[in-house]
């Protein structure tokens, strides 16, 4: 899958670069000169200069999350949290190479292809550094089109609303069907998290080069904080608990964004009169790498190794619940597929499964939140006299 992802990232930059080169007035006039009278209209000209590049890029990325999630499933990953972590890592890399670098370099490379091919590899940071300030306007419109509009669309949720009404009209026949149609699902960490980190990368790079872009990034993060906090608490369902397994990947991408911004800043300053100050900036990547190594050695074991304190607690509970447990005998068949077990032990397996199910129900604790849905709201509906009992009623019923 790594090879497939490489070719997907490499070949996807070709149509993106082509579209980005045409998503401006000069490019359209070169390809279609007969459209020049229409393009010169003020309203159309403003739309092409302001929003067309961002919209064209957004259209090309519609099906990308589904493709990356399918590629992760082909690798044999079973847990949803690992699937989303792998897909999020690839989505971030794809956005970095195609959205950021592709948009920055596309105009420069296509317009000066002969010069770009003849220059040495050492000149690449300098070329990117020169191209970054020229693309500030594009990224401002991209943040407005993709960031601000996406955050507003998250509140409106037009797509789930349309899908719900279609299901309600054609498929809903019982109250259970209605609850399934109203299920909001879980928040997509595989798309939202790398997208937010892309904006963080853009903000770090342009904070020094073009500070005018920084307020647009800050407005996006303020809106995203308010909106996604509300959505996570009151709308989405929690599909799994990964114990903050996303954080090491997030921290690594933050460090990578810092280093990329520092290297590109050095490439930009090397083309200016401040080239003599560039060697002093070499200390920034070294300090960043040192900070990353410190955090990796200090905090990463908490995400990789099981805490000894919790392991001792589990051992104590296990001894209290099953003091006569034969651990060696239990482990002999613990990892054997059920189809390979003897037929005579079917009844024992069923009883063990029932006991495990009862133990799971006993250990499972429902945490009440502010959100009230049809699954725990006692209000009557049109289809039936009442819905499922409320969570408070269930807790009172379970009390002795």
Buried (B, 14 or more C-beta within 10 A) or exposed (E): BEEEBEEBBEEBBEEBBEBBBBBBBEBBBEEEEEEEEEBEEEEBEEEBBBBBBBBBBBEBBEEBBEBBBEBBBEEEBEEBBBBBBBBBBBBBBBBBBBBBBBBBBBBBBBEEEEEBEEEEEEBEBBBBBBBBEEBBBBBBBBBBBBBBBBBEEBBEBEEBEEEBEEBEEEEBEEBEBBBEBBBBEBBBBBBBBBBBBBBBBBBBBBBBBBEEBBEBBEBBBEBBEEBBEEBBEEBBEEEEEBEEBBBBBBBBBBBBBBBBBBBBBBBBBBBEEEEEEBEEBEEBBEEBEEEBEEBBEEEBEEBEEEEEEEEEEEEEEEEEEEEEEEEEEEEEBEEEEEEEEEEEEEEEEEEEEEEEEEEEEEEEEEEEEEEBBBEBBEEEEEEEEEBBEBBEEEEEEEEE
